[in-house]
Amino acid sequence: MRYHDIHKAVFLSRPNRFIARVLLDGEETVVHVKNTGRCRELLVPGCTVYLERAGNPDRKTTFDLVTAEKGGRLVNMDTQAPNQLFREWAEAGHFRADLTLLRPETVFGGSRFDFYWEAGERKGFVEVKGCTLEKDGWTYFPDAPTERGVKHLRELTAAKGAGYDTAVFFVIQMADVNGFSPNDRTHPAFGDALRQAAEAGVKVLAYQCRVSPDEVTLTVPVAVRL
């Protein structure tokens, strides 16, 4: 996926989870942050960030903060990117070569999964999660407790029991990482639910991305250690 009209800036502060103050072309500017997570290890005062000019001229904020630089590595922070990246990747035949249907936002039980798919006689669900938390080359999810994430894993397990192929797909929104694990320190319940889902047959997949200021591309899988 590509971004357009990208501008380089310096992060100053984050008054709340929706906006940030940045130094853009020598002037302090308020921008929208396309990630409501904590992202404390990314949005450090003085770090380089990349902004996309918004398409709506009537918006209060002219720019969206989409990417941050951390130790020389670019990390995409756009929470809308993972689903789009998976869709592009799956429609290109990388998820299943025999895919005949890929439908977003489909309800099963009490959850709305990111994707429902069909391939021949097989049918399944995929829940996509974006991962931006990295430490010493290893990535973790979530960066804050997510009861909704736990619910999704339990519903995926139920769908697997009902005969569907199910997977949780972690989009690692950066490159050059060694692997992925659940963040048991921040939310042990999510890690427990992920391990239980895997034991029940839910596939756990994690793929890293190639990231530049104006483009993000899903690339290769990374090791998953539960």
C-alpha positions as CSV (number, residue, x, y, z in Angstrom):
1,M,0.0,0.0,0.0
2,R,1.2,3.5,-0.8
3,Y,0.8,6.8,0.9
4,H,0.8,10.2,-0.8
5,D,2.1,13.7,-0.1
6,I,4.4,12.6,2.7
7,H,6.1,15.1,5.0
8,K,9.0,14.6,7.4
9,A,8.7,16.1,10.9
10,V,10.0,15.9,14.5
11,F,7.7,14.5,17.2
12,L,7.3,16.8,20.2
13,S,4.4,15.5,22.4
14,R,1.1,13.6,22.5
15,P,-1.5,15.5,24.5
16,N,-4.0,12.6,24.0
17,R,-4.2,9.4,22.1
18,F,-5.8,11.1,19.0
19,I,-3.4,13.9,18.3
20,A,0.3,14.8,18.5
21,R,2.3,18.0,18.3
22,V,5.2,18.0,15.8
23,L,7.7,20.4,14.4
24,L,7.0,20.6,10.7
25,D,9.0,23.0,8.5
26,G,10.1,24.9,11.6
27,E,6.5,25.4,13.0
28,E,4.7,23.5,15.7
29,T,1.7,21.7,14.2
30,V,-1.0,19.5,15.6
31,V,-1.6,16.3,13.7
32,H,-3.9,13.3,13.9
33,V,-2.3,10.0,15.1
34,K,-3.5,7.0,13.1
35,N,-3.0,4.7,16.1
36,T,-4.8,5.0,19.5
37,G,-2.5,2.6,21.2
38,R,0.2,3.7,23.7
39,C,3.2,3.5,21.3
40,R,5.3,5.0,24.1
41,E,8.5,3.3,22.8
42,L,7.9,4.9,19.4
43,L,6.7,8.4,20.0
44,V,9.7,9.7,21.9
45,P,10.2,13.5,21.9
46,G,12.7,14.3,19.2
47,C,12.1,11.3,17.1
48,T,11.6,11.6,13.3
49,V,8.0,10.9,12.1
50,Y,6.3,10.9,8.7
51,L,3.0,12.6,8.0
52,E,0.5,12.1,5.2
53,R,-1.6,15.1,4.1
54,A,-5.2,14.3,4.7
55,G,-7.6,14.3,1.8
56,N,-10.3,16.2,3.6
57,P,-9.6,20.0,3.5
58,D,-12.3,20.6,6.1
59,R,-10.6,18.6,8.8
60,K,-9.2,20.3,11.9
61,T,-5.9,18.5,11.4
62,T,-4.2,18.7,8.0
63,F,-1.9,15.7,8.5
64,D,-2.0,12.1,9.7
65,L,1.0,10.7,11.6
66,V,1.6,7.3,9.9
67,T,5.2,6.3,10.5
68,A,7.9,6.8,13.2
69,E,11.6,6.2,13.2
70,K,13.0,4.1,16.0
71,G,16.8,3.4,16.1
72,G,17.1,3.7,12.4
73,R,14.1,1.4,11.7
74,L,10.9,2.7,10.2
75,V,7.8,1.5,12.0
76,N,4.4,2.0,10.4
77,M,1.8,3.1,13.0
78,D,-1.3,3.2,10.9
79,T,-3.9,0.9,12.4
80,Q,-5.8,0.7,9.1
81,A,-2.7,-0.6,7.3
82,P,-2.7,-4.3,8.5
83,N,-6.1,-5.2,7.1
84,Q,-5.3,-3.5,3.8
85,L,-1.9,-5.2,3.6
86,F,-3.4,-8.6,4.3
87,R,-6.1,-8.1,1.7
88,E,-3.6,-7.0,-1.0
89,W,-1.4,-10.0,-0.1
90,A,-4.2,-12.5,-0.1
91,E,-5.7,-11.2,-3.3
92,A,-2.3,-11.6,-4.9
93,G,-2.5,-15.4,-4.2
94,H,-0.1,-15.5,-1.2
95,F,-2.6,-16.7,1.4
96,R,-4.1,-19.5,-0.7
97,A,-3.6,-19.9,-4.4
98,D,-7.1,-21.3,-4.8
99,L,-8.9,-18.4,-3.1
100,T,-12.3,-17.7,-4.7
101,L,-13.7,-15.3,-2.1
102,L,-12.3,-12.8,0.4
103,R,-14.9,-10.8,2.3
104,P,-14.1,-8.3,5.0
105,E,-16.0,-7.7,8.3
106,T,-18.0,-10.9,8.6
107,V,-19.9,-12.0,11.8
108,F,-19.5,-15.3,13.5
109,G,-21.0,-15.9,16.9
110,G,-20.5,-12.7,18.9
111,S,-17.6,-11.4,16.9
112,R,-17.0,-9.6,13.7
113,F,-13.9,-11.1,12.1
114,D,-11.7,-9.1,9.7
115,F,-12.0,-11.6,6.8
116,Y,-14.1,-14.5,5.7
117,W,-12.7,-16.6,2.8
118,E,-13.6,-19.5,0.6
119,A,-11.3,-21.8,-1.5
120,G,-13.0,-24.8,-3.1
121,E,-14.9,-26.5,-0.4
122,R,-12.8,-24.9,2.4
123,K,-14.2,-21.9,4.3
124,G,-12.5,-19.9,7.0
125,F,-12.0,-16.8,9.0
126,V,-8.9,-14.6,9.6
127,E,-8.4,-12.0,12.3
128,V,-5.7,-9.5,11.6
129,K,-3.6,-7.8,14.3
130,G,-1.1,-5.0,13.7
131,C,2.1,-5.2,15.8
132,T,4.4,-2.2,16.4
133,L,6.0,-3.2,19.7
134,E,9.7,-4.3,19.3
135,K,12.5,-5.0,21.8
136,D,15.9,-6.4,20.8
137,G,14.7,-7.6,17.5
138,W,11.7,-9.4,18.8
139,T,8.1,-8.2,18.5
140,Y,5.2,-8.5,20.8
141,F,1.4,-8.0,20.9
142,P,-0.5,-6.3,22.5
143,D,1.1,-3.1,23.8
144,A,-1.9,-2.6,26.1
145,P,-4.5,-5.0,27.5
146,T,-7.2,-6.0,24.9
147,E,-10.3,-7.8,26.1
148,R,-11.6,-7.5,22.6
149,G,-8.5,-9.4,21.3
150,V,-9.1,-12.2,23.9
151,K,-12.8,-12.4,22.7
152,H,-11.7,-12.7,19.1
153,L,-9.4,-15.6,19.9
154,R,-12.1,-17.5,21.8
155,E,-14.5,-16.9,18.9
156,L,-11.9,-18.2,16.4
157,T,-11.5,-21.3,18.5
158,A,-15.3,-21.8,18.4
159,A,-15.3,-21.3,14.6
160,K,-12.5,-23.9,14.3
161,G,-14.7,-26.3,16.3
162,A,-17.5,-25.6,13.9
163,G,-15.5,-26.8,11.0
164,Y,-14.0,-23.5,9.7
165,D,-10.3,-23.0,9.0
166,T,-9.2,-20.2,11.3
167,A,-6.1,-18.0,11.7
168,V,-4.9,-15.0,13.5
169,F,-2.5,-13.1,11.3
170,F,0.0,-10.7,13.0
171,V,1.2,-7.9,10.6
172,I,4.6,-6.8,12.0
173,Q,4.7,-3.2,10.8
174,M,8.5,-3.1,10.4
175,A,11.4,-5.0,8.9
176,D,14.4,-6.9,10.1
177,V,12.9,-8.6,13.1
178,N,13.6,-12.1,14.4
179,G,10.2,-13.2,15.6
180,F,7.0,-12.7,17.4
181,S,5.5,-13.6,20.8
182,P,2.4,-12.7,22.8
183,N,3.1,-9.9,25.3
184,D,2.5,-11.9,28.5
185,R,3.9,-9.1,30.7
186,T,1.3,-6.6,29.6
187,H,-1.7,-8.9,29.1
188,P,-1.2,-12.5,30.2
189,A,-4.8,-13.3,29.4
190,F,-4.2,-12.6,25.7
191,G,-1.2,-14.9,25.7
192,D,-3.1,-17.7,27.4
193,A,-6.0,-17.3,24.9
194,L,-3.5,-17.4,22.0
195,R,-1.9,-20.6,23.2
196,Q,-5.3,-22.2,23.8
197,A,-6.4,-21.2,20.3
198,A,-3.2,-22.6,18.8
199,E,-3.7,-25.9,20.7
200,A,-7.3,-26.1,19.3
201,G,-6.0,-25.7,15.7
202,V,-6.1,-22.0,15.1
203,K,-3.1,-21.0,12.9
204,V,-0.9,-18.3,14.3
205,L,0.9,-16.5,11.6
206,A,3.3,-13.4,11.7
207,Y,4.7,-11.6,8.7
208,Q,7.0,-8.6,8.7
209,C,6.8,-5.6,6.3
210,R,9.1,-3.5,4.2
211,V,8.5,0.1,5.3
212,S,9.5,3.3,3.6
213,P,8.0,6.8,4.3
214,D,5.5,6.4,1.5
215,E,5.0,2.6,1.1
216,V,4.4,-0.5,3.2
217,T,4.6,-4.0,1.8
218,L,4.0,-7.4,3.5
219,T,7.1,-9.6,2.9
220,V,8.1,-12.7,4.7
221,P,7.1,-14.7,7.8
222,V,8.9,-14.5,11.1
223,A,9.3,-17.1,13.8
224,V,6.4,-17.4,16.2
225,R,7.2,-18.4,19.8
226,L,4.1,-18.8,22.0
